Amino acid sequence: MTLHYMMAASVLIGFASGLGFFWLLKINTNLYLREGKNWIAVITHLVRFTTIVLIFWYISKFGAMPLLCSLGGFLLGRKVSLKYLTPKEL
């Protein structure tokens, strides 16, 4: 696999993980605001961070450029999720 394909794949993986991370953040905040059963929110929180750490750790094995590209994709996923997951009245 050439470096260009690896960087493109890293951007897509970062984008997908960013969307998932911030989508789960929205679910997680709703779980924390609900009454009772906060252990589900804590488990969701731990799974969210463990998953993103493992994804970035695995990509870091391929070098600095794929890691930076995946971080860029992650931040792009953050931008998209903040645009479409936030309430419109803000």
N, C-alpha and C positions, 0 to 999 in steps of 0.2 A: 504494500500500500504506500503510495507516495505521500509526501508531506502535505500536499494540497488537499488530497482526499481526507487525510487524517484530521487536518484543521477544520475542514467543512463538517466532518462527522462530529468533531468536538463541539462546534458551534451548535449543531442540532441537538446533541445530547445535553449541552448546557441550557439551551432554550427550553427543552422539554422538562428538565429537572427544575428550572426556574419557575415554569408554569405550575408544575406539581407542588413545589415547595410553597409558593405563595397562595395557591388554591387551598392547600392544607392549612396554611396559616389562617385563612378566613374561617375555615371549618373549626379550627382550634380555638379561635377567639369566641366563636359562638358557643362552643362547648364549655369554655371557662365562664361565660356569662350565664349559663343555665344553672338552675338550682340542682343540687345533688350530683352524684356520680362524677366528680371531678377527676377520678382516676383515669377515665377514658381520655380526658383532655391531656393529662400528664403523659400517658402512653403515646398519644398522637404527637405530642411535642418531642418526646424522645425518639420516636421513629423518624420524624421529619429531619431532625438534626443528624441522626446516625446515618440515614440514607444519603444525605448530601455530602457528609464527610467521606463516606465510602466511595461515592461517585468521583469526587475530586481526587481522592487518594489513588484510585485506579487510573484515572486519566493522567495523573502526575508521573506514572511509570513510563509514559511515552515521551516525556520531555516538557520543556517549559512552554513552547509554542502551543501545543494542544491544550495545556492547562490554561494558558491565558485566553485562548479562543473559547474554551468552555466557560470560563468566567465571564467573558463578553456575552456569550449566549445566555448565561444565567441572568445577567443584568438586563438583557433585552427581554427575557421572559418576565422579569420583575416589572419592567415598564409596561408591557402588554397586560399583565395581570392587574396592575394597579389601575390601568385605564378601564378595564372591563369588569373588574370585580368590586369596585368601590360604588357606594350609592351615588346616584346622580344628583341628589339634592345638596351635596357638599360644595 
